[in-house]
Amino acid sequence: MSTLTMASLMFLLAGLYLIIRTCGLWIFETAISWALATFNPGVSPKGKQISGPKWELPNGTVIERFVNGRANSEKWRKYGPVYRVWSGPHPEIVITTPEDLKHFSSDANDHPKTHNLNLGWFVGELLGQALGLLYGPDWKRLRKIFDPAFTHSAAVARIDVVDRAARRYVQELPLLAETAPESMSEEHKKISFNLPVLKTFTKFPYFLTASTIYGPMTEAEESDLWSITEKRIAMNQYWVGGGPYRFETAARLYDNSAVRRLKDFNEEWRKYNTRMVEVRRQRGETAPITTYWEQYEKGNMSIVELLQTLDELLMLNLDVITHVITWFITLVAEHEEVKCELRDEAAGNKDSLYEYLARTDSHLHRCFVESMRVRPFAIFTMGESSSSVKNFQGVLVRPNTQILVDVLAINVRNPFWGPDAELFNPSRLKNMKQSDLRYNLHSFGIGSRKCMGQYIAGHIVKSLVVHLFDKYEVGLLEAGKTSAGSDKNSWTPKAEALLQLTKREGVL
């Protein structure tokens, strides 16, 4: 056989392999989509029928929802105001209008949670017994234990601690500076430096949130916590990626090293919290962690419930607060008029700064809310279900079927926000009533199950922003970038701007 003939044959075989592989996958995914839609549709045949994106190997549409949610929210608009996505074999119904959100919220306080949020075994081992994944009596029992440290009044009582920490962190920012460009004069280097917003503002809100639970922490305690946190973040890829990690046996056979890392993390997390409690008891200190531990020792919650709820409050929500703070800073820095008004307002409240940070009728607070409106930390909510049939525009959703909210549709594409809805414009909120926003803005959840840490997070973010823009002229060298993409360790699209900070005479 000639060399030319051999090359032609190899080329033909390679082409056939690619065709079979591509078409075979398409046929498989199409068949699975048809079977699931036929035998497990999530909706009643008596109502209007719906469609949605095709089921894809290995996890339905979970990866697309978490990793590239913004683009897919736009892409999936073609399926109408109510459509279906898939989490493994489970149907999940997406709603996109304020009217349907209002209807779904009517019994929000009684919404059950689907087992492990339909995400399978691995997420259950990490968070399956955390407060946010429970409902009914179990949720009420744990909420009563954990809530006191996170109420609005508790957050206000800690605002002086938050403000002092923010002021100190901003003053020390030059120590974190990247090397100034060679073209910059020596004089200018003394007053101006560059910082990546994501790297710079990740640990500060995290450790401040942790101190709400553990009380004042030493550098060694913070270092140990961050070391454990990095190991925990590295495991997000398994529950986002799904596939074999949805099932214990499959995970052990396919990737037993991941299962070992899960076991090692759980053991290390328990030892860390045991040590933190022992140290505080030896010192005679009272912190929320010692109260939680007492409740565990009294049998009012299990050690798994305790540790997984702490994981939820800290490690799972690290992505959330980092997203919020990086986009808040980036958006304000991008808009000169907004920035100037913020500085003027803060200067006018310098003698009552704590009260100012707690207010919800300020330009500062409107900036905070508007940043979350245009850049929501989750494009699709984690999902809840209802124990009764829900009628969304004629679609009858079966009881206990998980329902997701397309937050981008509510916060941005919603006609309520007008033709400039995609623009960051805090002044649009100036004369709006809270009742107007109730179903036209989705930020920290619905009903009594709203995020427990919302008040703490709000004070941390606002305090940091006030001091940052007071002490520095903040400009963007690289704007508009996000961390969303192929990184399955992160489930929120955080800002990745490069900031240029130039010192100015602050007044606070």
Residue pairs with C-beta under 8 A, 6 or more apart in sequence:
1 9
25 57
28 57
29 54
29 55
29 56
29 57
30 54
32 55
33 54
33 55
33 86
36 55
36 86
36 89
36 91
37 84
37 91
40 89
40 90
40 91
41 49
41 84
41 91
42 84
42 90
42 91
42 92
42 93
42 397
42 398
42 401
43 49
43 50
43 84
43 91
43 93
43 395
43 396
43 397
43 398
43 401
44 389
44 396
44 397
44 398
46 396
47 391
47 394
47 395
47 396
48 393
48 394
48 395
48 396
49 395
50 79
50 80
50 82
50 83
50 84
50 93
50 395
51 79
51 80
51 83
51 84
52 61
52 76
52 79
52 83
52 84
52 85
52 86
52 94
53 61
53 64
53 72
53 75
53 76
53 79
53 83
53 85
53 86
55 61
55 86
56 63
56 64
57 243
58 241
58 242
58 243
58 244
59 87
59 88
59 241
59 242
59 243
59 246
60 85
60 86
60 87
60 88
60 89
60 90
60 242
61 72
61 85
61 86
61 87
62 86
62 87
62 88
62 119
62 240
62 242
63 240
63 241
63 242
63 488
64 72
65 72
65 85
65 379
65 380
65 404
66 240
66 380
66 488
66 491
67 240
67 484
67 485
67 486
67 487
67 488
67 491
68 484
68 485
69 378
69 379
69 380
69 408
69 484
69 493
70 379
70 408
70 484
70 493
72 379
73 379
73 380
73 406
73 408
73 409
74 408
76 83
76 85
76 94
77 96
77 409
77 413
81 95
81 96
81 97
81 100
81 392
81 393
82 93
82 94
82 95
82 96
82 100
82 392
82 393
82 395
83 93
83 94
84 91
84 92
84 93
84 94
85 91
85 92
85 94
85 404
86 92
87 117
87 118
87 119
87 242
87 402
88 118
88 119
88 120
88 242
88 246
90 114
90 118
90 402
91 401
91 402
92 118
92 383
92 401
92 402
92 403
92 404
93 392
93 395
93 397
93 401
93 402
93 403
93 404
94 380
94 403
94 404
94 405
94 406
95 101
95 104
95 392
95 403
95 404
95 405
95 406
96 405
96 406
96 409
96 410
96 413
97 393
97 409
97 410
97 414
98 410
98 414
98 416
98 439
98 440
99 393
99 439
100 392
100 393
101 405
101 410
101 439
101 442
101 446
102 438
102 439
103 390
103 391
103 392
104 386
104 390
104 392
104 403
104 405
104 446
105 439
105 446
105 447
107 386
107 387
107 388
108 384
108 446
108 447
108 448
108 449
109 447
109 448
109 449
110 386
110 387
111 135
111 384
111 385
111 386
111 447
111 449
112 135
112 136
112 384
112 385
112 386
112 387
112 400
113 133
113 134
113 135
113 384
113 385
114 383
114 385
114 400
114 402
115 124
115 128
116 123
116 124
116 128
116 133
117 123
117 133
117 382
117 383
117 402
118 383
118 402
119 239
119 242
119 246
120 239
120 242
120 245
120 246
120 247
121 245
121 246
121 247
121 248
121 251
122 235
122 238
122 239
122 245
122 246
122 251
122 258
122 262
123 239
125 262
125 266
126 232
126 235
126 239
126 262
126 308
126 311
127 133
127 308
127 311
127 312
127 316
128 308
129 302
129 304
129 305
129 308
129 309
130 305
130 308
130 309
130 311
130 312
130 316
131 139
131 142
131 143
131 146
131 305
131 309
131 312
131 452
132 309
132 312
132 382
132 449
133 312
134 142
139 449
141 300
141 301
142 301
142 305
142 309
143 452
145 291
145 292
145 295
145 300
145 301
146 288
146 292
146 309
146 313
146 452
147 452
148 154
148 288
148 291
149 212
149 213
149 288
150 212
150 452
150 453
150 455
150 456
151 455
152 455
154 455
155 358
155 455
155 456
155 458
155 459
156 358
156 455
156 459
158 212
158 456
158 459
159 354
159 357
159 358
159 459
159 463
160 354
161 211
162 208
162 357
162 456
162 459
162 460
162 463
163 353
163 354
163 357
163 463
165 204
165 208
165 463
166 204
166 460
166 463
166 464
166 466
166 467
167 463
167 467
167 508
169 204
169 464
169 467
170 464
170 467
170 468
170 471
170 472
171 471
173 193
173 195
173 200
173 468
173 472
173 501
174 193
176 195
176 200
177 193
177 194
177 195
177 501
178 193
178 194
178 195
178 196
180 188
180 189
180 192
180 193
180 194
181 194
184 192
191 502
191 503
192 500
192 501
192 502
192 503
193 500
193 501
194 477
194 498
194 499
194 500
194 501
195 498
195 499
195 501
196 496
196 497
196 498
196 499
197 326
197 329
197 330
197 495
197 496
197 497
197 498
197 499
198 322
198 326
198 483
198 494
198 495
198 496
200 499
201 322
201 325
201 326
201 329
201 464
202 318
202 322
203 226
204 464
205 321
205 322
205 325
205 457
205 460
205 461
205 464
206 226
206 229
206 314
206 318
206 321
206 322
207 217
207 222
207 225
208 460
209 313
209 314
209 317
209 321
209 453
209 456
209 457
209 460
210 217
210 222
210 225
210 314
211 217
212 288
212 456
213 287
213 288
213 289
213 292
213 310
213 313
213 314
214 221
214 276
214 280
214 287
214 288
214 289
215 280
215 285
215 286
215 287
215 288
215 289
217 225
221 276
224 272
225 272
225 314
228 265
228 268
228 269
228 272
229 314
229 315
229 318
231 261
231 264
231 265
231 268
232 265
232 269
232 311
232 315
233 315
233 318
233 489
233 490
234 261
234 489
235 258
235 261
235 262
235 265
236 488
236 489
236 490
236 491
237 488
237 489
238 245
238 251
238 255
238 258
238 262
239 245
240 488
240 491
241 488
243 250
243 254
244 250
244 251
244 253
244 254
244 255
245 251
245 254
245 255
245 258
248 259
251 258
251 259
252 259
266 307
269 307
269 310
269 311
270 303
270 307
273 289
273 293
273 306
273 307
273 310
276 289
277 289
277 290
277 293
280 286
280 287
280 289
280 290
281 290
292 301
292 306
292 310
293 306
295 301
295 306
296 302
296 303
296 306
313 452
313 453
317 451
317 453
317 457
319 377
319 490
319 491
319 492
319 494
320 377
320 378
320 451
320 457
320 492
321 453
321 457
321 460
321 461
322 492
322 494
323 375
323 377
323 492
323 493
323 494
323 495
324 371
324 372
324 377
324 457
324 461
325 460
325 461
325 464
325 465
326 494
326 495
326 496
326 497
327 371
327 372
327 375
327 494
327 495
328 367
328 368
328 371
328 461
328 465
329 465
329 468
329 474
329 495
329 497
329 499
330 476
330 479
330 495
330 497
331 338
331 367
331 370
331 371
331 374
331 375
331 424
332 338
332 339
332 342
332 367
332 371
332 465
332 469
332 474
333 339
333 474
333 475
333 476
333 497
333 499
334 424
334 476
334 479
335 424
338 367
338 424
338 426
339 469
339 474
341 363
342 363
342 364
342 367
342 465
342 466
342 469
343 469
343 470
345 362
345 363
345 364
346 353
346 356
346 364
346 466
346 469
346 470
346 507
346 508
347 470
347 507
347 508
349 355
349 356
349 362
350 507
350 508
353 466
353 508
356 362
356 364
357 364
357 459
357 462
357 463
357 466
358 459
359 365
363 426
364 462
364 465
364 466
365 458
365 462
366 426
366 427
366 429
366 430
367 426
367 465
368 458
368 461
368 462
368 465
369 426
369 429
369 441
369 443
370 424
370 425
370 426
370 428
370 429
371 424
372 411
372 443
373 411
373 412
373 417
373 441
373 443
374 411
374 412
374 422
374 423
374 424
375 493
375 495
376 407
376 408
376 411
376 442
376 443
377 492
378 407
378 491
378 492
379 406
379 407
379 408
379 493
380 404
380 405
380 406
380 407
381 404
381 405
381 407
381 442
381 445
382 404
383 402
383 403
383 404
384 402
384 403
384 449
385 399
385 400
385 401
385 402
385 403
386 397
386 399
386 400
386 403
387 399
387 400
388 399
389 396
389 397
389 398
389 399
390 396
390 397
390 403
391 397
397 403
405 442
407 442
410 439
410 440
410 441
410 442
411 417
411 440
411 441
411 442
412 421
412 422
413 421
414 421
414 440
416 440
417 428
417 440
418 428
429 437
443 454
444 450
444 451
444 454
445 451
451 457
466 508
467 506
467 508
468 474
470 506
470 507
470 508
471 503
471 504
471 506
471 508
472 501
472 502
472 503
472 504
473 501
473 502
473 503
473 504
474 499
474 500
474 501
475 499
475 500
475 501
475 502
476 497
476 498
476 499
476 500
477 497
477 498
477 499
477 500
478 496
478 497
478 498
479 497
480 497
481 495
481 496
481 497
482 493
482 494
482 495
482 496
483 490
483 493
483 494
483 495
483 496
484 490
484 493
